[in-house]
Amino acid sequence: MIKKILLVSSLTLFTLVLSIVLSRSAIASNSELLKQQIEKDYKYLEQLYRHLHSHPEISFQEKNTAKRVAKELKVLGFEVTENFGGYGVVGVLKNGEGPTVMIRTDLDALPIKEKTGLSYASKQSMKDRDGNKTYAMHACGHDVHMTVFTGTVRRLAESKKQWAGTLIMIGQPAEERSGGAKAMLADGLFEKFPRPDYNLALHVSADIPAGKIGTVQGFAMANVDSVDILVKGQGGHGAYPHNTKDPVVLASQIIQSLQTIVSRETSPLEPAVVTVGSIHGGSQHNIISNQVKMQLTLRSYSDAVRKNTISSIKRMTKHLALAAGLAEDQIPVVTVLNESTPAAYNHPELTGKVTDLFHQLFGEQNIIQLKPEMVGEDFGRYGQVEPKIPSLMFRLGTVNVDTFNAAHTGGKRLPTLHSADFAPDPEPTIKTGVRAMTEAALLLLKKK
């Protein structure tokens, strides 16, 4: 009896091991085929990338960009809805019974004049939110995102025998101003189209070599709030400061005081950032102005820290103005813009599952475990609707390997995201991105 039990156990173990070996063999075989398909498709994707890079459009003005993304989806048989939540694009492809997976790309560029010197560098100019002329540049890699998005959808549309379920591909406008995700959800994204079981996205990184991928479980990116402060005063001649209430001096005092919100009002164990990104006041050397305008960005993870930071800004600005001798009707006006972004949360189980796959496909040395960052990303909104949807945004390396090594050896700083000098290494970046996103989607849409 004991020998029989041992024999059965041995056969069961053998069957299990064989199943694992065959499964991994099949994954390796399919992955190799996918690599070959991406290699063949790269010429098309490179042309698309250069076009998108050369023709950027800033937030809320992505008309032509959205049309191009919609065109890519239409030719592959997707049911496409345009102008959804602004210039948003929604593509739906149903392929039998199975889960619903949403893959999102952002569409917008930044109001920056490009200085990369690339042959396909942007020379685009347009009007900004205030009607002023500005240059435009994909300095945050959304051109890479759209190209990877397109490469992924081309692979999934041509390999429908390998998966089952529904694919939702969305092109989201206005990520840089944190309005696009909110607008698409407000227009009924998850009511008018199939509700996802999983949400996927990627974002380029300016400090990870091309060919590598970064993931983080749990909170990955922070709450973001944009705040305007109008500091009032009583202007006059610069030679008679005693006859004025100088808003420039008051603004300076406010800036210094605001830093204590993080250092003295927030627990050292809670992340928080208060940055004054812009300050404008006065018109001439010898004139004390009537007002100063300031623009702030606030970062946090907890709602308690966020609320305390905003209330502290209002308290400090009011009482510093009163201490300067200004009347109640002249206290600074603090405006929290309707551009807030909630913290982005990577579902731990989903992240672990996809990360394990990446380790298997790309090798341990090419997968980096990242830490949470204080940047913001409104992709997090899609996962926070009730009931919450498991979501994952992973990071995609973009830096030329030789450039990365030289910078770290010589101590030279690499251009960051939102820099006029940011220039991804296209080929390894795009190929890695398409392979990673396609494999992640196939994992979730796997036929039973």
Secondary structure as GFF3:
##gff-version 3
##sequence-region A 1 448
A	DSSP	alpha_helix	2	54	.	.	.	ID=ss1
A	DSSP	alpha_helix	63	74	.	.	.	ID=ss2
A	DSSP	beta_strand	79	84	.	.	.	ID=ss3
A	DSSP	beta_strand	88	95	.	.	.	ID=ss4
A	DSSP	beta_strand	100	106	.	.	.	ID=ss5
A	DSSP	beta_strand	125	127	.	.	.	ID=ss6
A	DSSP	beta_strand	133	135	.	.	.	ID=ss7
A	DSSP	alpha_helix	142	157	.	.	.	ID=ss8
A	DSSP	three_ten_helix	160	162	.	.	.	ID=ss9
A	DSSP	beta_strand	165	172	.	.	.	ID=ss10
A	DSSP	alpha_helix	180	186	.	.	.	ID=ss11
A	DSSP	alpha_helix	189	192	.	.	.	ID=ss12
A	DSSP	beta_strand	198	209	.	.	.	ID=ss13
A	DSSP	beta_strand	213	215	.	.	.	ID=ss14
A	DSSP	beta_strand	218	221	.	.	.	ID=ss15
A	DSSP	beta_strand	223	232	.	.	.	ID=ss16
A	DSSP	beta_strand	236	237	.	.	.	ID=ss17
A	DSSP	three_ten_helix	241	243	.	.	.	ID=ss18
A	DSSP	alpha_helix	247	264	.	.	.	ID=ss19
A	DSSP	beta_strand	272	281	.	.	.	ID=ss20
A	DSSP	beta_strand	287	288	.	.	.	ID=ss21
A	DSSP	beta_strand	291	300	.	.	.	ID=ss22
A	DSSP	alpha_helix	303	323	.	.	.	ID=ss23
A	DSSP	three_ten_helix	328	330	.	.	.	ID=ss24
A	DSSP	beta_strand	333	336	.	.	.	ID=ss25
A	DSSP	beta_strand	344	346	.	.	.	ID=ss26
A	DSSP	alpha_helix	348	362	.	.	.	ID=ss27
A	DSSP	three_ten_helix	364	366	.	.	.	ID=ss28
A	DSSP	beta_strand	367	369	.	.	.	ID=ss29
A	DSSP	alpha_helix	380	384	.	.	.	ID=ss30
A	DSSP	beta_strand	391	399	.	.	.	ID=ss31
A	DSSP	alpha_helix	401	410	.	.	.	ID=ss32
A	DSSP	alpha_helix	426	444	.	.	.	ID=ss33
###
